[in-house]
Amino acid sequence: MVHSGFLEFKLDYSGPGAKNLVAGDAVSSKNVVAGGYVWRILCYPRGYNEEHQEYLSIFLQLLSESKNVKAIFDVFMMGRDGEPSSSHAARCVQVYPPEGYTPLACGFPEFVEQSHLESLYVTDGGSVVIMCGIIVIRDDNDLDVPPTDIGSHLGLLLDSADSSDVSFVVGCDNFPAHRAVLAARSPVFKAQLLGSMADAKMSSITLHDVAPATFKAMLRFMYTDDSPTDAELGDSPCEMLQHLLAAADRFALDRLKLLCARKLWDSVSVESVGDILVCAETYNCPELKNKCIGFIADEKNFKKAVLADSFVRLVQKFPSIVAELREVVLWW
């Protein structure tokens, strides 16, 4: 499968045009789309080789942020008579972006000697016309693979409760589940449900110290691997995220723990940072703890954060935090 783009590149060699550029100055074409990628032509009208001979150089540059794009670059001069030149025509095949080239371009550094350019290609109107072709080569054997859908299928399994072999009583709610799924996701559940503990033989297990909404969101994550939705977080998302982070720590769900930590960090404020830091310290989340300490240590936040009720609760529960803050707040 090939996708092509073509461009007529015209250089003005009259007046203050390309002829008067100094060595190293480039003239760029307009952007052209080929194969779904954006390209442009870079032309250096006055370049020199190692023998100090003057040449027109021309390169193809990939502008799209893509890797391993294989393209054919064709270029030829148009003569004064309007006919394509056979003596100054070239082709190269390159995988873009090429390694070792700056600015990520590839082409022909010695395409036309300056003497030939002026004698053969500058028209009466003072312009030079260069025809450029770009052919992007794609492998017909490539097959588009859809994104994974295992999460959606397991989510449907959770919703339907088909073949569930264990249920959890949390508060007044009952949650059917599957031992194999939970054991695969959590080493804590694996020991509880498949090990020698008494729960391994029970069809119904009562959990304490976790709210039904928190357990429901955690269970959904275990089946789908999805971050908790706004609907699952409810009317007090910051509080719910702290409860969910605690549950993730309890059942060794490290990914869920970090997802909650990231959402908490995104919503941090001078009023809430104390409570979030208490959560991070209590449930062993050093990544979030370090972020919060850095937030408080910022002088513009410090004066407000230390006056907030949440900071008072933090110091009451973890007085050692004050010593840690003193180590990073040099001006305290």
C-alpha positions as CSV (number, residue, x, y, z in Angstrom):
1,M,0.0,0.0,0.0
2,V,1.5,3.4,-1.0
3,H,0.4,6.9,-0.3
4,S,1.8,9.8,-2.3
5,G,2.2,13.5,-2.2
6,F,3.7,15.9,-4.7
7,L,5.0,19.4,-4.5
8,E,6.3,22.0,-6.9
9,F,9.0,23.9,-5.0
10,K,9.8,27.3,-6.6
11,L,12.8,29.4,-5.6
12,D,13.0,33.0,-6.4
13,Y,16.5,33.9,-7.8
14,S,15.7,37.5,-8.6
15,G,16.2,40.5,-6.4
16,P,16.6,39.6,-2.7
17,G,15.7,36.0,-3.2
18,A,17.3,32.7,-2.7
19,K,20.4,33.7,-4.8
20,N,21.4,36.2,-2.1
21,L,21.1,33.8,0.9
22,V,24.3,32.9,2.7
23,A,25.6,29.4,3.3
24,G,23.5,27.6,5.9
25,D,20.3,29.5,5.2
26,A,17.4,27.3,4.4
27,V,14.2,27.9,2.4
28,S,11.3,25.6,3.5
29,S,8.3,24.6,1.4
30,K,4.7,24.6,2.5
31,N,3.6,21.5,4.4
32,V,2.4,18.5,2.3
33,V,0.5,15.5,3.5
34,A,1.4,12.0,2.3
35,G,0.5,8.7,3.8
36,G,-1.3,10.4,6.7
37,Y,2.0,12.2,7.7
38,V,3.0,15.8,7.4
39,W,6.2,16.6,5.5
40,R,8.1,19.6,4.2
41,I,11.0,20.2,1.9
42,L,14.1,22.0,3.1
43,C,16.3,23.6,0.5
44,Y,19.7,25.2,1.0
45,P,20.4,27.2,-2.1
46,R,24.0,28.0,-1.1
47,G,25.8,25.0,0.4
48,Y,29.4,24.0,0.1
49,N,31.1,20.6,0.0
50,E,34.5,19.7,1.4
51,E,36.2,20.9,-1.7
52,H,34.4,24.3,-1.2
53,Q,32.3,23.8,-4.4
54,E,28.9,25.5,-4.1
55,Y,25.8,23.4,-4.4
56,L,22.0,23.6,-4.0
57,S,21.0,21.0,-1.4
58,I,17.6,19.6,-0.8
59,F,16.1,17.4,2.0
60,L,12.8,15.8,3.0
61,Q,11.8,16.4,6.6
62,L,9.1,14.5,8.6
63,L,7.1,16.9,10.8
64,S,4.7,14.4,12.3
65,E,5.8,12.9,15.6
66,S,6.0,9.3,14.3
67,K,8.5,6.6,14.2
68,N,9.6,4.1,11.5
69,V,7.9,5.8,8.6
70,K,9.4,4.4,5.4
71,A,9.3,6.8,2.5
72,I,10.7,7.3,-1.0
73,F,11.8,10.8,-1.8
74,D,11.9,11.7,-5.5
75,V,13.3,15.1,-6.8
76,F,14.1,16.5,-10.2
77,M,14.8,19.9,-11.7
78,M,12.6,21.6,-14.3
79,G,14.6,23.0,-17.2
80,R,14.1,26.4,-18.6
81,D,12.0,24.9,-21.4
82,G,9.6,23.5,-18.8
83,E,10.7,19.9,-19.4
84,P,12.0,17.6,-16.6
85,S,15.7,17.3,-16.3
86,S,17.3,13.9,-16.7
87,S,20.7,14.9,-15.5
88,H,19.6,16.4,-12.2
89,A,17.1,13.9,-10.8
90,A,17.5,11.6,-7.7
91,R,15.7,9.2,-5.5
92,C,16.3,7.9,-2.0
93,V,14.5,5.5,0.3
94,Q,14.7,6.2,4.0
95,V,13.1,5.3,7.3
96,Y,12.0,8.5,9.1
97,P,13.0,10.0,11.3
98,P,16.6,9.1,10.2
99,E,19.2,8.6,12.9
100,G,22.1,11.1,13.1
101,Y,20.5,13.7,10.8
102,T,19.7,17.2,11.9
103,P,17.0,18.5,11.5
104,L,15.7,14.9,11.2
105,A,15.8,15.2,7.4
106,C,17.3,13.2,4.6
107,G,18.0,14.0,1.0
108,F,20.8,15.3,-1.3
109,P,23.5,17.6,0.1
110,E,25.1,18.0,-3.4
111,F,22.1,18.0,-5.7
112,V,22.9,20.7,-8.3
113,E,26.2,22.7,-8.7
114,Q,25.6,26.4,-8.4
115,S,27.1,27.0,-11.9
116,H,24.7,24.4,-13.5
117,L,21.8,25.9,-11.6
118,E,22.3,29.4,-13.0
119,S,23.1,28.2,-16.5
120,L,20.4,25.5,-16.9
121,Y,17.5,26.1,-14.6
122,V,17.0,29.8,-13.7
123,T,14.2,31.0,-15.9
124,D,13.8,34.3,-17.5
125,G,11.5,35.2,-14.7
126,G,14.3,34.6,-12.2
127,S,13.0,31.4,-10.6
128,V,14.0,27.8,-10.2
129,V,11.5,25.0,-10.1
130,I,12.1,21.8,-8.3
131,M,9.6,18.9,-8.4
132,C,9.4,16.8,-5.3
133,G,7.5,13.5,-4.8
134,I,6.9,11.7,-1.5
135,I,5.8,8.1,-1.5
136,V,5.0,6.5,1.9
137,I,5.4,2.7,1.9
138,R,3.2,0.6,4.2
139,D,3.3,-3.1,4.7
140,D,0.2,-4.8,3.5
141,N,0.8,-7.5,6.1
142,D,0.1,-5.1,8.9
143,L,-3.1,-5.9,10.6
144,D,-5.0,-3.4,12.8
145,V,-5.5,-4.9,16.2
146,P,-8.3,-3.4,18.3
147,P,-7.6,-2.3,21.9
148,T,-7.9,-4.9,24.6
149,D,-11.5,-5.6,25.7
150,I,-10.8,-8.1,28.5
151,G,-11.9,-5.4,31.1
152,S,-15.3,-4.9,29.5
153,H,-15.9,-8.7,29.4
154,L,-14.9,-9.2,33.0
155,G,-17.0,-6.2,33.9
156,L,-20.0,-7.9,32.4
157,L,-19.2,-11.0,34.3
158,L,-19.2,-9.0,37.5
159,D,-22.5,-7.4,36.7
160,S,-24.2,-10.6,35.8
161,A,-22.7,-12.6,38.7
162,D,-22.7,-15.7,36.4
163,S,-20.9,-18.6,38.0
164,S,-20.0,-16.6,41.1
165,D,-18.7,-18.8,43.9
166,V,-18.3,-16.4,46.7
167,S,-20.1,-13.3,48.0
168,F,-19.1,-10.5,50.4
169,V,-21.4,-8.9,52.9
170,V,-20.3,-5.3,53.4
171,G,-22.7,-3.4,55.6
172,C,-26.2,-4.1,54.4
173,D,-25.0,-4.9,50.8
174,N,-24.1,-8.2,49.2
175,F,-21.5,-8.5,46.4
176,P,-21.3,-11.8,44.4
177,A,-17.8,-12.4,43.0
178,H,-15.4,-15.0,41.6
179,R,-12.6,-16.5,43.7
180,A,-10.3,-17.0,40.8
181,V,-10.5,-13.4,39.6
182,L,-10.0,-11.9,43.0
183,A,-7.1,-14.3,43.8
184,A,-5.4,-13.4,40.5
185,R,-5.6,-9.7,41.3
186,S,-4.8,-9.6,45.0
187,P,-2.3,-11.7,47.0
188,V,-4.4,-10.9,50.1
189,F,-7.5,-12.4,48.5
190,K,-5.5,-15.3,47.2
191,A,-4.5,-16.2,50.7
192,Q,-8.0,-15.7,52.0
193,L,-9.9,-17.5,49.3
194,L,-7.6,-20.2,48.1
195,G,-5.3,-20.8,51.1
196,S,-5.7,-22.6,54.4
197,M,-7.7,-19.9,56.0
198,A,-11.3,-20.6,57.1
199,D,-12.7,-18.2,54.5
200,A,-11.5,-20.5,51.8
201,K,-14.4,-22.9,52.5
202,M,-17.0,-20.2,53.1
203,S,-19.4,-19.1,50.4
204,S,-20.2,-15.8,52.1
205,I,-17.6,-13.6,53.8
206,T,-18.4,-10.5,55.9
207,L,-16.0,-7.6,55.7
208,H,-15.6,-4.9,58.3
209,D,-14.0,-1.5,58.3
210,V,-14.9,-0.8,54.7
211,A,-17.9,1.0,53.3
212,P,-20.1,-0.6,50.7
213,A,-19.5,2.1,48.1
214,T,-15.7,1.8,48.6
215,F,-15.8,-2.0,48.2
216,K,-18.0,-1.7,45.1
217,A,-15.5,0.7,43.5
218,M,-12.6,-1.5,44.4
219,L,-14.3,-4.7,43.1
220,R,-15.1,-2.9,39.8
221,F,-11.4,-2.0,39.5
222,M,-10.3,-5.6,40.2
223,Y,-12.4,-6.8,37.3
224,T,-11.8,-4.0,34.8
225,D,-8.5,-2.4,35.8
226,D,-10.2,1.0,35.2
227,S,-9.7,4.1,37.3
228,P,-12.8,4.9,39.5
229,T,-15.3,7.1,37.7
230,D,-16.8,10.3,38.9
231,A,-20.1,8.5,39.6
232,E,-18.3,6.0,41.8
233,L,-16.5,8.8,43.7
234,G,-19.8,10.4,44.6
235,D,-20.4,13.8,46.1
236,S,-17.2,13.9,48.2
237,P,-14.5,12.6,45.8
238,C,-11.5,13.5,47.9
239,E,-12.9,11.6,50.9
240,M,-13.9,8.7,48.8
241,L,-10.5,8.5,47.2
242,Q,-8.8,8.4,50.6
243,H,-11.1,5.5,51.6
244,L,-10.4,3.7,48.3
245,L,-6.6,4.2,48.7
246,A,-6.9,2.7,52.2
247,A,-8.8,-0.4,50.8
248,A,-6.2,-0.7,48.0
249,D,-3.4,-0.8,50.6
250,R,-5.3,-3.4,52.7
251,F,-5.7,-5.7,49.7
252,A,-2.3,-5.0,48.1
253,L,-3.7,-3.4,44.9
254,D,-0.7,-1.2,44.1
255,R,-2.1,0.1,40.8
256,L,-5.4,1.2,42.3
257,K,-3.4,2.8,45.1
258,L,-1.4,4.9,42.7
259,L,-4.5,5.8,40.6
260,C,-6.1,7.1,43.8
261,A,-2.9,8.9,44.7
262,R,-2.8,10.7,41.3
263,K,-6.4,11.8,41.6
264,L,-5.8,13.1,45.1
265,W,-2.8,15.0,44.0
266,D,-4.7,16.5,41.1
267,S,-7.2,18.0,43.6
268,V,-4.7,19.0,46.4
269,S,-5.2,22.4,48.0
270,V,-3.9,24.3,51.0
271,E,-7.1,23.2,52.8
272,S,-6.9,19.5,51.9
273,V,-3.2,18.8,51.8
274,G,-3.0,17.9,55.5
275,D,-5.7,15.2,55.3
276,I,-4.2,13.9,52.1
277,L,-0.8,13.7,53.7
278,V,-2.3,11.8,56.7
279,C,-3.8,9.3,54.2
280,A,-0.4,8.9,52.4
281,E,1.5,8.4,55.7
282,T,-1.1,6.0,57.2
283,Y,-1.4,3.8,54.1
284,N,2.2,3.7,53.0
285,C,2.1,5.8,49.8
286,P,5.5,7.5,49.7
287,E,4.9,8.9,46.2
288,L,1.9,10.9,47.4
289,K,3.6,11.8,50.7
290,N,6.6,13.3,48.9
291,K,4.4,15.3,46.6
292,C,2.4,16.7,49.5
293,I,5.5,17.7,51.5
294,G,6.8,19.5,48.5
295,F,3.5,21.3,48.1
296,I,3.5,22.5,51.7
297,A,7.2,23.4,51.5
298,D,6.5,25.9,48.7
299,E,6.5,29.3,50.5
300,K,3.3,30.5,48.8
301,N,1.4,27.5,50.1
302,F,3.1,27.1,53.5
303,K,1.6,30.2,55.2
304,K,-1.9,29.1,54.3
305,A,-1.6,25.4,54.7
306,V,-0.3,25.5,58.3
307,L,-3.4,27.5,59.3
308,A,-5.8,25.0,57.8
309,D,-7.7,22.5,60.1
310,S,-6.3,19.6,58.1
311,F,-2.7,20.6,59.0
312,V,-3.6,20.6,62.7
313,R,-5.0,17.1,62.4
314,L,-1.8,16.1,60.5
315,V,0.5,17.4,63.3
316,Q,-1.7,15.8,66.0
317,K,-1.5,12.4,64.3
318,F,2.0,12.5,62.9
319,P,4.1,15.0,64.8
320,S,7.2,13.7,63.1
321,I,6.0,15.3,59.9
322,V,7.0,18.7,61.3
323,A,10.6,17.5,61.5
324,E,10.5,16.2,57.9
325,L,9.1,19.6,56.8
326,R,11.9,21.5,58.5
327,E,14.4,19.5,56.5
328,V,13.0,20.8,53.2
329,V,11.8,24.3,54.3
330,L,15.1,26.0,54.5
331,W,13.6,29.4,55.4
332,W,11.4,28.0,58.2
